[in-house]
Structures are given as structure tokens and as C-alpha cells.
Amino acid sequence: MDNFITHIVSITILIFLLVTFLQSGIDKISDWQGNLGWLKEHFAATFMRNMVPILLATILIIEMVTAICCIIGIYQLIVDNKTFYTIIAMFLACLTLIMLLFGQRIAKDYAGALTITCYFIVAIFGLYIAVQ
């Protein structure tokens, strides 16, 4: 219980990121064609138009790896008082969000980019807390 209280901020952020990336990954798996169609249209006027399937698969993989690292990180913080997977999860979350932000900026979806920035603030704060 002491480890839980000691790491309550990191655990809470990991839970937030877990929900964010696990739900997003599950959505991509359960509605692959819908996501692919929407993204092909979203990036139709960009240099990324022909890369959408591979980019979607890449994002899916990194989101799921991030979610798994969040689960392991929560466990390690509570049970072992170790931060390795927490730091990895927070870093992967930041990296994923930067990739998503890049895509939104290329597509000139500035409102979407702003939304991603809000998630990034949480993730970068979590990374900062985890490395302290």
C-alpha cells in the first residue's frame, strides 16, 4: 500500500494512458476498414496518401505496446517499487502522440492537433514525474 501512495500520480497517469491507448487500439482492430477509409480520405491531399495502411498498422502496434507497458508499469510500481516500465510507457505515449500530431499537422487538421496536444501534456508530465 505504501508503494501505491508513493506513486499515486504516476499510477493515475498510467491508468489514463492505458484507457486512451487500449481503447484506441481496440477500435482500430474492431473497425479496421472504417478507420482505414476515414484516414485515406483524411490524408488524400498529402504525401502520406499511399502510406495510410502501413502508418495505421504502425500506430496500432505502438498503441498496444504502450498499453501493455502501462499495465506492467502499474504492477511494478505497486509491487516492486520499480519505474522502468513506467518510464517506457510514458515515453512511448509521448512518441505515439508526436506521431499522431505530425499526421494531423500534415493533414492540416489543426483542431485535431490541438486535441492531441492536451493528451501530450498529460503524457510528458507523467514522464517528468516518473524520472524524478
C-alpha positions in Angstrom: 0.0 0.0 0.0 2.9 2.4 0.7 4.1 2.0 -2.9 0.7 2.8 -4.2 0.5 6.0 -2.2 4.1 6.9 -3.1 3.4 6.5 -6.8 -0.3 7.6 -6.9 0.4 10.4 -9.5 2.3 8.1 -11.9 -0.3 5.3 -11.4 -3.2 7.6 -12.2 -1.5 8.9 -15.4 -0.7 5.3 -16.4 -4.3 4.4 -16.0 -5.3 7.4 -18.1 -2.8 6.4 -20.8 -3.9 2.8 -20.6 -7.5 3.7 -21.2 -6.5 6.1 -24.0 -4.3 3.7 -26.0 -6.1 0.4 -25.2 -9.4 1.8 -26.4 -7.8 3.4 -29.5 -6.1 0.1 -30.3 -9.2 -2.0 -29.8 -11.2 0.5 -32.0 -8.6 0.1 -34.8 -8.8 -3.7 -34.6 -12.5 -3.9 -34.4 -13.2 -1.3 -37.2 -10.0 -1.6 -39.3 -11.8 -0.9 -42.6 -13.7 2.1 -41.1 -10.6 3.6 -39.7 -8.6 2.9 -42.9 -11.3 4.6 -45.1 -11.5 7.6 -42.9 -7.8 8.1 -42.8 -7.4 7.6 -46.5 -9.8 10.4 -47.1 -8.2 12.5 -44.3 -4.7 12.2 -45.9 -5.9 12.2 -49.6 -4.2 15.5 -50.4 -0.9 14.8 -48.6 2.3 12.9 -49.4 1.1 10.3 -46.9 -1.9 9.2 -49.0 -0.3 6.0 -50.2 1.2 5.0 -46.8 -2.0 5.0 -44.8 -2.3 1.3 -44.2 1.3 0.9 -43.0 1.0 4.0 -40.9 -2.2 2.8 -39.3 -0.6 -0.6 -38.5 2.4 1.1 -37.0 0.2 3.3 -34.8 -1.9 0.3 -33.8 1.2 -1.7 -32.8 2.8 1.2 -30.8 -0.5 1.9 -29.1 -0.9 -1.7 -28.0 2.7 -1.9 -26.8 2.2 1.3 -24.9 -0.9 -0.1 -23.2 0.9 -3.3 -22.2 3.8 -1.2 -20.8 1.2 0.8 -18.8 -0.2 -2.4 -17.2 3.3 -3.7 -16.4 4.3 -0.3 -15.1 1.3 -0.1 -12.7 2.1 -3.6 -11.5 5.8 -2.8 -11.0 5.2 0.5 -9.2 2.8 -1.2 -6.7 4.6 -4.5 -6.2 8.3 -3.8 -6.7 8.6 0.0 -6.4 10.4 0.0 -9.8 9.9 2.6 -12.6 11.4 1.0 -15.7 8.2 0.1 -17.5 6.5 3.3 -16.2 9.2 5.3 -17.9 9.0 3.2 -21.1 5.2 3.5 -21.2 5.3 7.3 -20.7 8.0 7.7 -23.4 6.1 5.5 -25.8 2.9 7.5 -25.1 4.8 10.7 -25.9 6.3 9.2 -29.1 2.9 8.0 -30.3 1.3 11.3 -29.6 4.1 13.1 -31.5 3.5 10.8 -34.5 -0.3 11.5 -34.3 0.4 15.2 -34.0 2.6 15.1 -37.1 -0.1 13.4 -39.1 -2.7 15.9 -38.0 -0.5 18.8 -38.9 0.3 17.3 -42.3 -3.4 16.9 -42.9 -4.0 20.5 -41.8 -6.4 19.3 -39.1 -5.4 21.9 -36.5 -8.3 21.2 -34.2 -7.3 17.5 -34.1 -3.7 18.6 -33.5 -4.8 20.7 -30.5 -6.7 17.7 -29.0 -3.5 15.6 -29.3 -1.6 18.4 -27.6 -3.8 18.0 -24.5 -3.0 14.3 -24.2 0.7 15.1 -24.8 0.7 17.5 -21.8 -0.5 14.7 -19.6 2.0 12.2 -21.0 5.0 14.5 -20.8 4.1 15.4 -17.2 3.9 11.7 -16.4 7.3 11.1 -17.9 8.7 14.0 -15.9 7.2 12.6 -12.7 8.4 9.1 -13.5 12.1 10.1 -14.0 12.3 12.1 -10.8 
